[in-house]
Amino acid sequence: MAKLLAYYNLCPINNIDDFLGLSRDVDPGCVINTLGRNIILVVKLSNQRQIRSWTVLDRLSSKVVYDFRSERYVGVFGGRYIRCWKRDQHDMNTVKKIKLYRTVHDLFCLESGQTLLLYTDGSCESLESALKTRNKSQQDEAGNVAVPFVDTKTHTIRDVKVLLLDNGTPLLTYFLRKEEDGSMELHYALLNPADLKVHKTIEKIVVQRIGDEIRLVSACVVDGSDGPSLLSIWSDSRIFNLQLSLGQSPKREEGVGNFIEMVHHLNVKQPLSMASIGKDYVAFYANNKNQDGATLVLFNVQFKVFQAKQYFKVYFVSSRIWVVESNILLAFGQMLAVVPFKISKEQLSDMIGSQRTFDLSHTIDDESINEECELLDVYAFDEMLSKLPKRRELELQANGDDATVANGSGEAPPADKPAYKWVYSEAEFEEELRAAYRESLPVDVIESSLLPKDTVQIKLFNNADVSLGPLILSEKFEIMLEELERCGYSEVEICDRVVPWLMQANLPEDLAKCLKRYSVVSERTLIKALKYALTLPATNEEEEEEKEEQEMEAGTTPKASKVKPPKKDEPELPDQHIMVEAQANHPCRRDLLNIVLSCSFNRKPLIAYARKELDFRTVRELLQHLEHLLTDPMAMLSETLHNADTFDSDEQTVQWMMVLLDSHYQQFILSTEEPIREQLQRLLTIVERHVGLLGELQKLSPSLRRVLEQKAQKSGRDTNQWYCVETITLY
């Protein structure tokens, strides 16, 4: 989960063109601010206090960085001269300048503490290597002059970034812009960890799409979970992502990668600034869609969703972004703003707008569509094969021709293709799929009029519920869910939209599947589903149970239930899963209500919604059902795949009781009715019985521990340690 905190202004900027940049300082929470060509400030971000500052006579050509290995500040003057000084140095003008034989484009401080020098010709090396080789000639031992990677007369270097891979290898990336036509090209290369020089060669990717009206708006390199990738935004509001192939040239047909998301709330007609702020996260600064200000938004590349947003009243075309520790520093207009951000670990899939626990295999995947949205692959089932005579296959097998294909042609299949098992009827085809579903793989087949003729859609599920089957809703609602998931809606938003429609359409089975399908539902939607479940009529089995309870309360003897006697050949306990079968065969009271009660919730907002939406009579009815869940050993709430490891039916039931008692506390206190008092007394008796069992277990704990300690001592020696005799000599 990512979150943007309130921003504040750090310092004013006189001219954004003379503002050279920012870098991290040796002191945590501080930043080196190269405010101008002659001014250097070290500022603490938390209180905006100035820690150190220097003023120089010579003009700086790049930002100042701190070299952690030499424990000195490093600055470049005029592109060719370097000065290194300690932090207690007061006058920088007295520091000796060191001349280099190449022009430095910029300095960068790596996470390892090394300082990287990037030259204007596209080459790079570490600060130690640059100081050692400053007096050497540009020619190698053979007398050849190294060919530059960048022609400074026609191209300019932009958006340089140095990433540190998981194996510790640095990766240098920068964009090369051709001034003649504005075309962009990405250069990236692995660096040697010792001297930070290019390991082999620089790889190049032309950032270009087919189409005269399509132009690149912005691009950056993202450090993702699957490796670094190129993220680009185009003028048609599309975002593309291309995985960088390290160590080998990328495939030409990949282009700019796969289309992953559309930009709806940002204006892509004007310049857009973007920067990678951490694993799988990118920050965008752009004009609003209605052009009424600017927006700073965080985009999750892994789950393809927009998350935290920060709005600004005015949008500035010239803007630049830096990231220092957990702060985004945004330079726009004549001000430098600091926007703190927090990125926590994944806890709830709905917070990041993804359905990670539910894997949908669509007929058309993102990987099956190229950048021009042309379909590359389809999946079809030919129903005409089912009409072939089965006798033909039997005759071929009788003749010993087992390798022939059962298609009437008599041709043998190729050696590289496996022999498929053919089915000859729709019933047989469905039976094979159902058998696969029962064994290991949940499979279902969907027929739709939207698909081509003789084509079906096969969907695979990894969270299919045995009692409900594959969690597929009705055709129209399933299409809605797929579209919402495609658009990146979170699970909470999907449930807030779909659950009211399902209740209005009176589809309790689809509602149950929807609540099982998604892991988290909002408390407001949960209360609405709870009220709907309480209004459903009881089943025949439930009506019989209620009649029996009423007869028991009236003192009459209920009718004896029919019990099937066991067969003589069958044992009394047919298998070891007797409790599982008993729970499955037990008449469940209010199936939909139990599914709603099984959903996870946040207690504080649920109490507020329950107090507002549920009346006192409904609360009493619900408490009676919760009491039944605690007293009946065969009645319990069912867990889902999302909470199967941590779900406890009794604990969930007690949590709901506490919510209802807290939400309607005053009604219970002020009520004088005797049935209410009896109901609360029964709940108190249940709680006291459970507390008593816990007390007995607590008394049993030291006895078990003492027995275990005694057994451990006996294993070492056979002496008895239950008591000891000590002899004391007094005289």
C-alpha positions, 0 to 999 in steps of 0.5 A: 500500500502506498500513501502520499502525506501532506506536502510542504515547501522546502525553499524557493528557486530563482531559476529552474534552469540554474537549479542543478539538482538534489542528492542524499547527504551523509546525515540521514534525513538531509539532502544536498541542494545545489541551488544554483551555479554558485550556491550549495546547501545541506538542508534537513527535510524534517524541519527545513533547517540549513545544516551547512552551506558553501558559496563558490566563485567558479560555476558548477556544471552539475549537482554536488554529491557526497562520496561515502568512500572518501567521506568528501563532497564532490563537485564538477566545475566547468565540466572538466574540473573536480573539487573534493572537500570535507564537510568541515571545510569553510572556504571551497575556493582554496580547494585544489581543482583536478582536471579531467580529459573528458567532459562530465555530464553529471555525478551520481551517488550509488546505494553502495556509496560509490560515486559515478561520473557520467561523461557527455559521450555516454561512457562512465566510471567511478570517481576513484577510476577517474582520478587514477586515469586523469593523466592518461591519454584517450588512446588505448594501447593500440593507439585507437581512440575510443568511439563515443556512445553519444554524439553531443552535436546531435543528441542530448542525454536525459533522465539518467538513473542508476539501479542496483540489481539484486545481485549487486550489479549496477545498471546504468540507464539514460534516454538519448534525445535527437534534437532534429526530430525529438525521437527518443532512444533508451541506452542501458548497460551493466557496469563493473562493480569495481570501477563502474565502467560498462561491462560489455556494451550499451544496449539500445531501444528505440522508443517509438510506436507506429502511427503519425499522430502517436507521440511519446509523452514521458518514459522512465526505467522502473525497478520492478519485482521481475527486474528493471523495465521501461515504462512509457506513456503515449499521447493516446493515453496508453501505458506500455511496459517493456522488460529489459533483457539484461545481457542480451539484445531485446527482440525487435518485435517487442517494440515498446512492450505490452499495453498495461493500462489507460490514463483517464484522469491525467492530461497527456496533451501537455508535458508529464514528469515521471520518476521511479520511487521504489520497487514497482512504484512510479510517481507522475506529475501532470496536468489534470484532465479538466486542466484545473490544476496539477496532480501527483499520483503514484502508479503500481506497475506490478498490479497496474493501478493508480493509488495515492494522489496529491492535488496542486492548484497550479500546473507548471510545464517545467517540472523535475522530480527527485527521490531522496529516501522516502521523500519526493522532491518536486521542483516546479515554478519557483518553489521546491516542494517536499512530498513524503510518501510511505510504501508498506507491505502488501496486506490486503489485495483490495488496497492495491486494486488487484485480485492476486488470490483470484487468477483469471485466465482470459481467452485474450490475454495482454500478452496476446495483443501487440501494440497495435491491438491486433489479436495474435492467438485464440482458443477454440473448440471444434464441435464438428469433431464430436460427430465423427464415428467412434467405430473408425478409431476402434477399427484403426486400433484393431489393425495396430495403427495406434499412431493414426489420428482419429479424424478419418484421414489415416495420417500419423500425427507429427512426432513433436505433437502429443496424441490427444484424447478425443471425445465424441459427444457433448456429455462426454466432453463435460464429464471429462472436464468435471472429472478434472475439476474433481481431481485437481484442476477447477475447470468450467466451460462458458458458452456465450453468444458473443464468442464466434461460432463453435467456440467456448471459453475455458476458465481456470480457478484456483479458489473454487469452493466445493459447495458452490462450485466454480465461482462464476456468476451469471453471464451478464454479471460475469462480464461486468466483473471481468470488465471491472477487473480489467479496468483495475478496480479494487475488490472493495469497489467491485463489491460496492458496485455489483452486490447491490445489483445482485440483491436487486436482481434477487440472485442469492447464489450469485451473491454468495459466489461474489462474497466468496470470490473476493477477499475483502468487502466494505462494511457498508456493503456487508451490512446491506448483504446481511439485511438481504440474507435475513429477509430470505425465506427459510428452507424446508429443512429449516422450517422443520427444525424451527417447528421442532424447537417450538414443539420442544418449548411447548412441551410436546414430543416432536415426530421421530425423524427418519433414520436410514439403517446402515446396510449389513455390508457397510461398516458403521464408520465407512471412512476417516472423514466422517466429520467432514461428511457429517458437516456437509450433510448437516442441514445448514441454516441460512447458507447466505447468512453464514457466508456473509458472517464469514467475511472479514471486517473492521470492527469500528466502522462495522459498529457504526453501520450496524447501529444505523442500518439494523433495528433492534428486532433484527439484532435479536434475530441475528444473535439467536442465529449466532447462539445456534452457531456456538451451541450446535457442534455441526453448525459453523461458518465456512472459510474461504481460500483467502482466510483458510489458514487463520479462520476460526468459526467460533472466533468469528461468531464471538466477534459478531456478537461483540459488534451487535452488543456494542452497536445496540448497547443502550437498547439492551440496557433499557429493555425490560422484556424477559425474553431479552434477559433470558437471551443475554443470560444464555450468552453469558452461560456460553461465555462462562463455560468457555472461560472455565474450559480455558481455566482448566487448560491453564491448570493442565499446562504446568503439569504437562510441562513438568512431565516433559521436563522429567522425561527429558532428564530421565533420558540422560540419566535414570535418577529420580529428580522429583525430590532431593536430600541435602545433608548439612554438617553443623559441627 
